[in-house]
Amino acid sequence: MAKPFQRSPDPMNLPTVPDGSPLRKLAILRSSRWAIALGLFLALVVLPWVWLEVPIAPGDPAAYVTRPIHHPDGIGRFYQGREIAQVMGHRGAGWLERPSRLWQEQPQVLVQQLGLQPTDQVADIGAGTGYLTFRLAAQVPQGQVWAVDVQPEMLEILGALQQELGIDNVRSILGTDQDPRLPAASVDLVLLVDAYHEFAYPQEMMAAIAIALKPGGRVVLAEYRAEDPFVPIKGLHKMSEVQVKKELEFLGFHWLKTDESLPQQHLIFFEKPFFENPA
């Protein structure tokens, strides 16, 4: 009777075959290749993520980490477990003005949901070409809209459109990646439309925004829903409600409500924190 097939007790679990046989040599060779491949994977992919997380200044040195291997749409800087997305450059300005945006994002609904008063002072941070800025300006005829962007080219486009439309209650500000350069206690509402996820230093930016808000002032984020896989936007340019609340509540902002009336975006409302970071 033929003996049942047995396996050797060695850790590679190789079949029991005579030493030096072609089958034995082939099995060892294949196992060695797998071991080498696994070692390269650990060395090139896993270890950089585990060992090479380096705090980045400025601000709280524990707030950010950088990873040399990261998503191609990100900047390699991570905050609160999220990789920060690359900023859409001014060469993409045409995409901000695309006609399909009217039904994809329904900006008229977004503006209505803000509950603005005619005398409100509003900041549109990440204003881009002014697509939302000018709609906001129409809602605050006795107020003012501060159009903030970090790209002078965007503000140049916005200024040209403002002049063409004859709008006189919009003021442009060239901000930095850490400060929107708004006057202290000057703003009733700050609107961030598809912008927060691109802030290179979200902790510093939100601290500066808190200082710019009046007592009881609000921050509203419009972000594409990360929870919905059918929203046709790159992953790093979407955010979940849970992540948004985690990051802003960590800084003391008080969540008010989340409005889901837009087709593809959350509209998440926060109130100015009771304490502010003066840095």
Backbone hydrogen bonds, N-H to C=O, Kabsch-Sander energy under -0.5 kcal/mol:
donor,donor_aa,acceptor,acceptor_aa,energy
8,S,14,L,-1.7
13,N,10,D,-2.1
16,T,6,Q,-1.2
17,V,15,P,-1.1
21,S,18,P,-1.6
25,K,21,S,-2.3
26,L,22,P,-2.4
27,A,23,L,-2.2
28,I,24,R,-2.3
29,L,25,K,-2.3
30,R,26,L,-2.5
31,S,27,A,-2.3
32,S,28,I,-2.4
33,R,29,L,-2.2
34,W,30,R,-2.0
35,A,31,S,-2.1
36,I,32,S,-2.5
37,A,33,R,-2.6
38,L,34,W,-2.4
39,G,35,A,-2.2
40,L,36,I,-2.5
41,F,37,A,-2.2
42,L,38,L,-2.4
43,A,39,G,-2.3
44,L,40,L,-2.7
45,V,41,F,-2.3
46,V,41,F,-1.5
47,L,42,L,-2.9
49,W,45,V,-0.8
50,V,46,V,-1.6
51,W,47,L,-3.5
52,L,47,L,-0.7
52,L,48,P,-1.3
54,V,52,L,-0.8
54,V,66,T,-1.1
56,I,64,Y,-0.7
63,A,60,D,-2.2
64,Y,60,D,-0.5
65,V,78,F,-1.6
66,T,54,V,-1.0
67,R,76,G,-2.1
70,H,68,P,-0.6
74,G,71,H,-1.9
75,I,84,I,-2.1
78,F,65,V,-3.2
79,Y,82,R,-2.9
80,Q,63,A,-0.6
82,R,79,Y,-1.7
84,I,77,R,-2.7
85,A,197,H,-2.1
86,Q,73,D,-2.6
89,G,87,V,-0.6
92,G,89,G,-2.1
93,A,90,H,-1.7
95,W,92,G,-1.1
96,L,92,G,-0.9
96,L,93,A,-0.6
97,E,93,A,-0.9
98,R,95,W,-1.1
101,R,98,R,-1.5
102,L,99,P,-1.6
103,W,100,S,-0.7
104,Q,100,S,-2.4
105,E,101,R,-2.2
106,Q,101,R,-0.9
109,V,106,Q,-0.9
110,L,106,Q,-1.9
111,V,107,P,-2.5
112,Q,108,Q,-1.7
113,Q,109,V,-2.2
114,L,110,L,-0.6
114,L,111,V,-1.1
115,G,112,Q,-1.2
120,D,117,Q,-2.1
122,V,120,D,-0.6
122,V,144,Q,-2.9
123,A,189,L,-2.5
124,D,146,W,-2.9
125,I,123,A,-0.8
125,I,191,L,-1.9
126,G,148,V,-2.5
127,A,124,D,-0.6
127,A,148,V,-2.6
130,G,127,A,-2.1
131,Y,127,A,-0.5
134,F,130,G,-2.2
136,L,132,L,-2.5
137,A,133,T,-2.3
138,A,134,F,-1.3
139,Q,135,R,-0.6
139,Q,136,L,-1.1
140,V,136,L,-0.8
140,V,137,A,-0.7
142,Q,118,P,-1.5
143,G,118,P,-0.8
143,G,140,V,-1.5
144,Q,120,D,-1.5
145,V,169,N,-2.3
146,W,122,V,-3.3
147,A,145,V,-0.7
147,A,171,R,-2.8
148,V,124,D,-2.3
148,V,146,W,-0.8
149,D,173,I,-1.8
154,M,151,Q,-0.7
155,L,151,Q,-1.7
156,E,152,P,-2.0
157,I,153,E,-1.8
158,L,154,M,-2.7
159,G,155,L,-2.6
160,A,156,E,-1.9
161,L,157,I,-2.3
162,Q,158,L,-2.6
163,Q,159,G,-2.2
164,E,160,A,-2.0
165,L,161,L,-2.4
166,G,162,Q,-1.2
167,I,162,Q,-1.7
171,R,145,V,-2.7
173,I,147,A,-2.8
175,G,149,D,-1.9
175,G,173,I,-0.9
176,T,179,D,-2.9
185,A,211,I,-2.6
186,S,183,P,-0.9
186,S,212,A,-2.1
187,V,212,A,-2.2
188,D,121,Q,-2.7
189,L,121,Q,-1.5
190,V,218,R,-2.5
191,L,123,A,-3.3
192,L,220,V,-2.8
193,V,191,L,-0.5
194,D,192,L,-0.7
194,D,222,A,-3.4
198,E,195,A,-2.1
199,F,196,Y,-2.0
201,Y,177,D,-0.8
205,M,201,Y,-2.4
206,M,202,P,-2.5
207,A,203,Q,-1.7
208,A,204,E,-2.1
209,I,205,M,-2.3
210,A,206,M,-2.2
211,I,207,A,-1.5
212,A,208,A,-1.7
213,L,209,I,-1.4
214,K,187,V,-2.9
217,G,214,K,-2.6
218,R,188,D,-2.3
219,V,270,F,-2.4
220,V,190,V,-2.8
221,L,268,I,-2.5
222,A,192,L,-2.8
223,E,221,L,-0.6
223,E,266,H,-1.3
224,Y,237,H,-0.5
225,R,264,Q,-2.3
226,A,224,Y,-0.5
226,A,239,M,-1.2
228,D,225,R,-0.9
231,V,228,D,-1.5
233,I,231,V,-2.5
237,H,234,K,-1.7
238,K,235,G,-1.5
239,M,224,Y,-2.6
244,V,240,S,-2.2
245,K,241,E,-2.6
246,K,242,V,-2.2
247,E,243,Q,-2.2
248,L,244,V,-2.3
249,E,245,K,-2.4
250,F,246,K,-1.2
251,L,247,E,-0.6
251,L,248,L,-0.6
252,G,249,E,-1.4
253,F,248,L,-2.1
254,H,271,E,-1.9
255,W,253,F,-0.6
256,L,269,F,-2.9
257,K,269,F,-1.0
259,D,267,L,-3.4
260,E,258,T,-0.5
266,H,223,E,-2.9
267,L,259,D,-1.6
268,I,221,L,-2.9
269,F,257,K,-3.0
269,F,267,L,-0.5
270,F,219,V,-2.7
271,E,254,H,-2.6
272,K,217,G,-2.9
